[in-house]
Amino acid sequence: ALVEEVGFGEHQRLSAVHTDRDHLHLHVAINTVHPRTLRNVAPAFEKRRLMAACERLEIAHGLTRTNHGITPKRAE
């Protein structure tokens, strides 16, 4: 859902989850070269839009809420 929201839904990606923090931590690397057109697509999404998508996913999946810089961090 995250890569679709930032316009890279058809692109190759690699996701890595690790637990060496106090919370589940995920990194996503997205190939900027489109797999069919082979055009290099520069990420044009706004950081605010990306952070809002992250916040929606945390809520939807019951994940630990983190501060993405768009709302004050809440005590839980």
C-alpha positions as a printed Julia matrix, in Angstrom:
76×3 Matrix{Float64}:
  0.0    0.0     0.0
  2.79   2.44    0.81
  4.57   2.22   -2.54
  1.27   2.57   -4.38
  0.47   5.72   -2.43
  3.72   7.35   -3.51
  3.34   6.31   -7.17
  5.74   3.36   -7.36
  3.25   0.46   -7.25
  4.59  -1.22  -10.4
  8.25  -0.87   -9.45
 10.48  -3.53   -7.92
 11.03  -3.1    -4.23
 12.79  -4.72   -1.33
 11.44  -4.53    2.2
 13.46  -5.4     5.27
 11.99  -5.77    8.75
 14.13  -5.79   11.85
 13.5   -5.89   15.56
 16.68  -4.43   17.03
 14.74  -1.34   18.16
 12.01  -0.98   20.76
  9.49  -1.34   17.95
  9.12  -3.25   14.69
 11.16  -1.35   12.11
 10.74  -1.51    8.32
 12.89  -0.2     5.49
 11.65  -0.09    1.9
 14.01   0.34   -1.08
 12.27   1.07   -4.37
 13.83   0.69   -7.82
 13.26   3.98   -9.65
 13.51   2.26  -13.06
 10.05   1.19  -14.28
 10.1   -2.56  -15.11
  8.3   -2.26  -18.48
  9.16   1.19  -19.81
 12.69   1.17  -18.35
 12.3    4.88  -17.67
 13.99   6.21  -14.57
 11.3    7.88  -12.51
 12.49  10.49  -10.06
 10.5   10.39   -6.81
  8.27  13.45   -6.95
  6.17  12.7    -3.88
  6.15  15.08   -1.0
  7.64  13.9     2.28
  4.45  15.02    4.04
  2.38  12.73    1.8
  4.72   9.81    2.52
  4.6   10.4     6.28
  0.78  10.66    6.2
  0.65   7.31    4.38
  2.92   5.77    7.03
  0.65   7.08    9.77
 -2.48   5.64    8.06
 -0.8    2.24    7.75
  0.23   2.23   11.42
 -3.38   2.88   12.42
 -4.88   0.39    9.95
 -2.59  -2.45   11.02
 -2.41  -1.76   14.74
  1.29  -0.91   14.62
  3.2    1.22   17.11
  2.53   4.86   16.31
  5.68   6.84   15.62
  6.25  10.54   15.16
  6.48  11.31   11.44
  6.73  15.02   11.98
  3.12  15.71   10.98
  1.43  15.3    14.36
  2.76  15.55   17.92
  3.94  12.21   19.3
  1.33  10.68   21.56
  2.06   8.94   24.84
  0.7    5.39   24.77
